[in-house]
Amino acid sequence: MGKIKSAIYPHLQRMRYKNLISVFEKGKKQDMIDNQILMLSTSKGSLGGNLGAIKSYIELNLLDYKIITVTSVDQMSIEELGSVMAQSRFIMVDDFEPMVYVLSLRPNQQLIQVWHAMGAFKRFGYGRATAESGSLTHKNYTKAIVSSPEIVDIYAESFGISRDKIIPVGTPRTDVFFDEKYVSLAKERLYGKAPELKNKRICLFAPTFRGQNVNDAFYPSEFIDLQALSNSLGEDWAVIVKLHPFVKGKLDIPKSKSIFDFSDEREINDILFITDVLVTDYSSVIFENAIIGNSAVLYAPDYEQYNANRGFYYDYNDYSCGSIVTNQSELADAIKSITNNNPQYMAFKQRFVSLCDGNSCRRFVEKILEENK
């Protein structure tokens, strides 16, 4: 049955978008516009992340590109979208975009994946044992970017494309980490939201969700006693809680001058600017945190179960920036003693984020847009 499903799966994908395919094929009769970029982010209401960063860089530097954006709010009809797709020299996506996988691209047309996540942590795409190998998904990218040279092969496997199509340029959305004005304004806003955080050392507790997706996402409340953690850290510390956006059932946050729920904050990266120690488990925020330069503790009470269900690209110890804890009794001591000046931390940064240096947008333009114009 598995072989039959694998054989018919591409047909089902094409059938779903047969009208778009038809319009796209007709659109190939039109001239392709060499400087036109179509940015697709149809699961989101606004352009952000890597696409937003690249767009801002192009506009700020007055580069000669015409950018068209499509989001869940700014949509197009099938007729208009198929025509624009066919005319655009560059089509960019930053997530799973099923409509592009059924397209037979024009000669010299570029379909570029600027994947929203960075590094290589939890398995995704064809790196997962449950992936449908016969699928068309991801396989027609002409280029994809990564945050460091070492993870090229991992992304090639996960997207089902050859390694020469994976271009290490860094992660464009992290360029803002090196923008002093942006960082200063973010700090000012957060301290204004909670003035009690000033003059405190800050532990950011930001675990990922458990469950399959947004419909059943949760974080086990028995894993963490926030009041006990705060008490163990002492008066010099404050704890900020930032749960994954998928988690609807919030933790019981004690009323305290040392514990703050920032789960409503859209950008966890902004919180990292005022953080001293990040505590997470299997979240890719560990990569952004390392770029900014904070210390980190991995707190994973359910490591064995999580690893069996999802799996990682490297041994879990390789994601440590110095400390892994599996029970809360050891957590406070680990937080207070961890530093960002240890061999594990340096090895982690080199492996996963070596090109995230504030110049990722520039490299993207030079190595992908300009070289393929």
C-alpha positions as CSV (number, residue, x, y, z in Angstrom):
1,M,0.0,0.0,0.0
2,G,2.9,2.3,0.7
3,K,4.3,2.0,-2.8
4,I,0.8,2.7,-4.3
5,K,0.4,5.8,-2.2
6,S,3.9,7.1,-3.1
7,A,3.1,6.6,-6.8
8,I,-0.2,8.5,-6.8
9,Y,0.7,11.2,-4.3
10,P,2.3,13.6,-6.9
11,H,-0.8,13.2,-9.1
12,L,-3.0,14.2,-6.1
13,Q,-0.8,17.3,-5.5
14,R,-1.1,18.4,-9.1
15,M,-4.9,17.8,-9.1
16,R,-5.3,20.1,-6.2
17,Y,-3.7,23.0,-8.1
18,K,-4.7,22.1,-11.7
19,N,-6.2,25.5,-12.3
20,L,-3.1,27.3,-11.1
21,I,-0.9,25.0,-13.2
22,S,-3.0,25.8,-16.3
23,V,-2.7,29.5,-15.8
24,F,1.1,29.2,-15.1
25,E,1.7,27.2,-18.3
26,K,-0.2,29.8,-20.3
27,G,1.8,32.6,-18.6
28,K,5.0,31.1,-19.9
29,K,4.1,32.6,-23.3
30,Q,4.7,36.0,-21.8
31,D,8.2,37.4,-21.4
32,M,9.9,36.8,-18.0
33,I,10.7,40.0,-16.1
34,D,14.3,39.7,-15.1
35,N,14.2,42.0,-12.0
36,Q,10.8,40.8,-10.7
37,I,10.6,39.0,-7.4
38,L,7.5,37.3,-6.1
39,M,7.5,36.7,-2.3
40,L,5.0,34.2,-1.2
41,S,4.0,33.8,2.5
42,T,0.5,32.6,2.3
43,S,0.3,31.1,5.8
44,K,0.9,34.5,7.4
45,G,-0.9,37.8,7.4
46,S,2.1,39.9,6.8
47,L,5.6,39.6,5.3
48,G,8.2,39.1,8.0
49,G,11.2,36.9,8.9
50,N,13.7,36.3,6.1
51,L,11.4,37.5,3.3
52,G,10.7,40.7,5.2
53,A,14.4,41.3,5.9
54,I,15.4,40.7,2.3
55,K,12.7,43.1,1.0
56,S,13.8,45.8,3.5
57,Y,17.4,45.4,2.4
58,I,16.6,45.7,-1.3
59,E,14.4,48.8,-0.7
60,L,16.8,50.5,1.7
61,N,19.7,50.1,-0.8
62,L,17.5,51.2,-3.8
63,L,18.4,48.0,-5.7
64,D,16.8,47.5,-9.1
65,Y,14.2,44.9,-8.3
66,K,10.4,44.9,-8.5
67,I,9.0,43.1,-5.5
68,I,5.4,41.6,-5.4
69,T,4.1,40.1,-2.2
70,V,1.4,37.6,-1.5
71,T,0.2,36.8,2.0
72,S,-2.9,35.4,3.6
73,V,-4.2,39.0,3.7
74,D,-2.8,40.3,0.4
75,Q,-4.1,37.6,-1.9
76,M,-4.5,37.3,-5.7
77,S,-7.0,35.4,-7.9
78,I,-5.7,32.2,-9.4
79,E,-5.5,33.9,-12.8
80,E,-3.5,36.8,-11.5
81,L,-1.2,34.7,-9.3
82,G,-0.4,32.1,-12.0
83,S,0.4,34.9,-14.5
84,V,2.7,36.8,-12.0
85,M,4.4,33.5,-11.1
86,A,5.2,32.8,-14.7
87,Q,6.5,36.3,-15.3
88,S,8.7,36.5,-12.1
89,R,12.4,35.6,-12.5
90,F,12.6,35.0,-8.8
91,I,9.9,33.3,-6.6
92,M,10.7,33.2,-2.9
93,V,9.1,31.3,-0.1
94,D,10.0,31.0,3.6
95,D,7.9,28.0,4.6
96,F,5.8,25.1,3.3
97,E,4.1,26.5,0.2
98,P,2.3,23.6,-1.5
99,M,1.2,25.6,-4.6
100,V,4.8,26.1,-5.8
101,Y,5.8,22.4,-5.7
102,V,3.5,21.5,-8.7
103,L,5.1,24.0,-11.0
104,S,7.4,23.2,-13.9
105,L,9.7,26.2,-13.8
106,R,10.8,28.1,-16.8
107,P,14.5,28.0,-17.9
108,N,16.5,30.3,-15.7
109,Q,13.6,30.9,-13.4
110,Q,14.6,30.7,-9.7
111,L,12.5,29.2,-6.9
112,I,14.3,30.1,-3.7
113,Q,13.5,28.7,-0.2
114,V,14.6,31.1,2.5
115,W,13.4,28.8,5.3
116,H,12.1,30.5,8.4
117,A,14.0,28.3,10.9
118,M,17.8,28.2,11.1
119,G,20.5,25.7,12.2
120,A,19.6,22.0,12.2
121,F,17.7,20.8,15.3
122,K,14.5,18.8,15.0
123,R,14.2,16.7,11.9
124,F,11.9,18.1,9.1
125,G,11.0,17.4,5.5
126,Y,12.6,14.3,4.1
127,G,14.7,14.0,7.2
128,R,11.7,12.6,9.1
129,A,11.0,8.9,9.0
130,T,7.3,9.6,8.3
131,A,7.9,11.7,5.2
132,E,6.2,10.6,2.0
133,S,9.2,10.0,-0.3
134,G,7.2,10.2,-3.5
135,S,5.9,13.7,-2.8
136,L,6.7,16.7,-5.0
137,T,7.1,18.9,-1.9
138,H,10.3,21.0,-1.8
139,K,12.0,19.1,-4.6
140,N,11.8,21.9,-7.3
141,Y,13.8,24.5,-5.4
142,T,16.6,25.9,-7.5
143,K,18.2,27.4,-4.4
144,A,17.8,27.3,-0.6
145,I,19.8,29.1,2.0
146,V,21.4,27.9,5.3
147,S,23.0,29.6,8.3
148,S,26.4,27.8,8.1
149,P,28.4,25.7,5.7
150,E,28.3,22.6,8.0
151,I,24.6,22.0,7.6
152,V,24.4,22.1,3.8
153,D,24.0,18.3,3.5
154,I,21.3,18.3,6.2
155,Y,19.2,20.8,4.3
156,A,19.8,19.0,0.9
157,E,18.5,15.8,2.5
158,S,15.5,17.5,4.1
159,F,14.4,19.3,0.9
160,G,15.2,16.4,-1.4
161,I,17.5,18.5,-3.6
162,S,21.2,18.3,-4.5
163,R,23.8,19.9,-2.2
164,D,25.0,22.4,-4.9
165,K,21.6,24.1,-4.6
166,I,22.1,24.9,-0.9
167,I,23.8,28.2,-0.5
168,P,25.4,29.2,2.9
169,V,24.7,32.9,3.3
170,G,23.5,33.1,6.9
171,T,19.9,34.0,8.1
172,P,18.7,37.4,6.7
173,R,16.3,38.1,9.6
174,T,19.2,38.0,12.1
175,D,20.9,41.0,10.6
176,V,18.7,43.2,12.8
177,F,20.5,41.7,15.8
178,F,23.4,43.9,14.8
179,D,21.3,47.1,14.4
180,E,22.0,49.1,17.6
181,K,19.0,51.4,17.1
182,Y,16.6,48.4,16.8
183,V,18.1,46.6,19.8
184,S,17.9,49.8,21.9
185,L,14.3,50.4,21.1
186,A,13.3,46.8,21.8
187,K,15.0,47.0,25.2
188,E,13.4,50.3,26.0
189,R,9.9,48.9,25.1
190,L,10.3,45.8,27.2
191,Y,11.7,47.6,30.2
192,G,8.7,50.0,29.9
193,K,6.4,47.0,29.9
194,A,7.9,45.6,33.1
195,P,10.2,48.2,34.9
196,E,10.8,45.6,37.6
197,L,13.2,43.8,35.2
198,K,15.7,46.6,35.3
199,N,18.9,45.8,37.3
200,K,17.9,42.1,37.5
201,R,19.6,39.2,35.9
202,I,17.0,37.6,33.6
203,C,16.3,34.0,32.9
204,L,14.1,33.5,29.8
205,F,12.1,30.2,30.1
206,A,11.1,29.4,26.5
207,P,10.3,25.7,25.9
208,T,8.8,24.4,22.7
209,F,5.4,22.8,22.5
210,R,4.5,19.1,22.9
211,G,1.8,17.5,20.6
212,Q,1.6,17.3,16.8
213,N,0.6,20.8,15.8
214,V,-1.4,23.9,16.6
215,N,-4.5,21.9,17.3
216,D,-3.2,19.9,20.2
217,A,-0.1,21.8,21.3
218,F,0.7,22.0,25.0
219,Y,3.5,22.2,27.5
220,P,3.4,19.8,30.5
221,S,2.8,22.0,33.6
222,E,4.4,19.3,35.8
223,F,7.8,20.0,34.2
224,I,8.3,23.4,35.8
225,D,7.5,25.0,39.2
226,L,8.1,28.6,38.4
227,Q,7.8,29.9,42.0
228,A,10.3,27.3,43.2
229,L,12.7,28.2,40.3
230,S,12.4,31.9,41.2
231,N,13.0,31.2,44.9
232,S,16.1,29.1,44.1
233,L,17.6,31.8,41.8
234,G,17.2,34.4,44.5
235,E,16.4,38.1,44.6
236,D,18.9,39.1,42.0
237,W,17.1,37.2,39.3
238,A,13.8,37.6,37.3
239,V,12.1,34.9,35.3
240,I,10.4,35.7,32.0
241,V,8.1,33.0,30.6
242,K,7.6,32.8,26.8
243,L,5.5,29.8,25.7
244,H,5.3,28.7,22.0
245,P,2.5,30.6,20.2
246,F,0.8,27.2,19.5
247,V,0.2,26.6,23.2
248,K,-3.2,27.8,24.2
249,G,-3.4,26.4,27.7
250,K,-1.1,28.7,29.6
251,L,1.0,27.8,32.7
252,D,-0.1,28.9,36.1
253,I,2.0,32.0,36.5
254,P,2.4,33.1,40.1
255,K,1.7,36.7,41.0
256,S,5.2,37.8,41.7
257,K,7.6,40.7,41.2
258,S,10.1,38.3,39.9
259,I,8.1,36.2,37.4
260,F,6.7,37.7,34.2
261,D,4.5,36.1,31.4
262,F,5.6,37.5,28.1
263,S,3.9,34.8,26.0
264,D,1.9,37.5,24.2
265,E,5.1,39.0,22.8
266,R,5.3,38.4,19.0
267,E,9.0,38.5,18.7
268,I,10.9,36.2,21.1
269,N,14.1,37.6,19.7
270,D,13.3,41.0,21.2
271,I,13.2,39.4,24.6
272,L,16.6,37.8,24.0
273,F,18.1,41.3,24.0
274,I,17.4,41.7,27.7
275,T,18.1,38.0,28.6
276,D,21.2,36.7,30.5
277,V,20.4,33.0,30.4
278,L,18.0,31.2,28.0
279,V,16.3,28.0,29.3
280,T,14.8,26.0,26.5
281,D,14.5,22.3,25.4
282,Y,14.2,21.6,21.7
283,S,13.4,25.0,20.4
284,S,15.4,26.6,17.5
285,V,15.5,29.8,19.6
286,I,18.8,28.3,20.8
287,F,20.4,29.4,17.5
288,E,19.2,33.1,17.7
289,N,20.3,33.1,21.4
290,A,23.8,32.1,20.4
291,I,24.1,34.8,17.8
292,I,23.1,37.5,20.4
293,G,25.6,36.0,22.8
294,N,23.5,34.8,25.8
295,S,24.3,31.8,27.9
296,A,21.9,28.8,27.6
297,V,20.7,25.8,29.5
298,L,18.9,22.9,27.9
299,Y,16.1,21.6,30.2
300,A,14.7,18.4,28.9
301,P,12.8,16.2,31.4
302,D,11.3,14.1,28.5
303,Y,14.3,13.8,26.3
304,E,14.0,10.0,25.7
305,Q,10.4,10.2,24.7
306,Y,10.8,13.3,22.5
307,N,13.8,11.9,20.7
308,A,11.9,8.7,20.0
309,N,9.0,10.6,18.5
310,R,10.8,13.4,16.6
311,G,14.5,12.9,16.4
312,F,17.4,15.3,15.9
313,Y,20.0,15.8,13.3
314,Y,22.9,15.6,15.8
315,D,23.3,14.0,19.2
316,Y,21.4,16.1,21.7
317,N,24.6,16.8,23.6
318,D,25.9,18.7,20.5
319,Y,23.2,21.3,21.0
320,S,24.4,22.1,24.4
321,C,26.1,25.5,25.0
322,G,27.5,24.1,28.2
323,S,24.7,22.5,30.3
324,I,21.9,20.0,30.0
325,V,19.5,19.4,32.9
326,T,16.8,16.7,33.1
327,N,15.2,17.6,36.5
328,Q,14.2,20.9,38.1
329,S,16.2,20.3,41.3
330,E,19.4,21.0,39.3
331,L,18.0,23.8,37.1
332,A,18.7,26.9,39.2
333,D,22.3,25.9,39.9
334,A,22.8,25.3,36.2
335,I,21.4,28.8,35.4
336,K,23.5,30.6,37.9
337,S,26.8,28.8,36.9
338,I,26.5,28.7,33.1
339,T,28.6,31.1,30.9
340,N,29.0,31.8,27.2
341,N,32.7,31.3,27.4
342,N,33.2,27.6,27.1
343,P,34.3,25.2,24.4
344,Q,30.8,23.8,23.8
345,Y,29.4,27.2,23.2
346,M,32.1,28.1,20.7
347,A,31.7,24.8,18.8
348,F,27.9,25.3,18.7
349,K,28.2,28.8,17.1
350,Q,30.7,27.6,14.5
351,R,28.6,24.6,13.6
352,F,25.2,26.2,13.3
353,V,25.4,30.0,12.9
354,S,28.9,30.9,11.7
355,L,27.5,33.2,8.9
356,C,25.0,35.1,11.0
357,D,27.1,38.2,11.4
358,G,24.8,41.0,10.3
359,N,25.7,40.6,6.6
360,S,23.3,37.8,5.5
361,C,21.0,40.0,3.4
362,R,24.0,41.4,1.5
363,R,25.4,37.9,0.8
364,F,21.9,36.7,-0.3
365,V,21.7,39.5,-2.8
366,E,25.2,39.0,-4.1
367,K,25.3,35.1,-4.2
368,I,21.7,34.4,-5.2
369,L,20.0,37.4,-6.9
370,E,23.0,39.0,-8.7
371,E,24.7,35.8,-9.7
372,N,21.4,34.5,-11.2
373,K,20.2,37.6,-12.9
